[in-house]
Amino acid sequence: MAGAIEPARIAAIGHSLGGWTVTALGGARFSTDRFAQDCKMHPIPRTCGLSVELGIAQGHDNQLDGDLSDARIGAIVSLDLGLARGFTPENLAAFPVPALIIGAGVDIGDLPAKLESGYLAADLPKATSSYVEIPDAMHFSFMQVCKPGAVELIEEETPGDGVVCKDEGRGQPLLSQTRHEAAVILRHDC
């Protein structure tokens, strides 16, 4: 029956901050205070700098703290997420749904997989989660291939953002590989 949704088989997949989002929807809890403390220990400009842009302020009433889970989500796939170190290890250890965490092995500058996707995977239940780090993938490898002229168009609109088109040609194969791995690990049909 085309178009029918099986409520018991809903998975969410997200890349970068979308990976953070699906992790929160799956049941992980973020702590603004923990994130701020981690930024003192690992002052990584890219992730810690986002705290201002995203309105994450230690000691303030923050909408990211607390339960953001969605009971309809039965499994998650996180692709090279960011801000992972704000999730509490205790909560990750009790993560209620199967999870596939995929990290990019090539660091594009201050976003090492070991401190983001690797951190998340280290505390998730081993029986219901898997971690894959693709050694030759970078953060933007999980995106669609850019169309001809896209870099110029992006650079004209927002200088410096043309980097999203870096790693040309890996997007489609990685997306197909990711979909297959997710289907196998999370036991969903391709």
Buried (B, 14 or more C-beta within 10 A) or exposed (E): EEEEEEEEEBBBBBBBEBBBBBBBBBBBBBBBEBBBBBBEEBEBEEBBEBBEEEEBEBEEEBEBBEEBBEEEBBBBBBBBBBBBBBBBEEBBEEBBBBBBBBBBBBBBEBBBBEBBBBBBBBBBBEEBBBBBBBEEBBBBBBBEBBEEEBBEEBBEEEEEEBBBBBBEEBBEEBBEBBBEBBBEBBEBEE
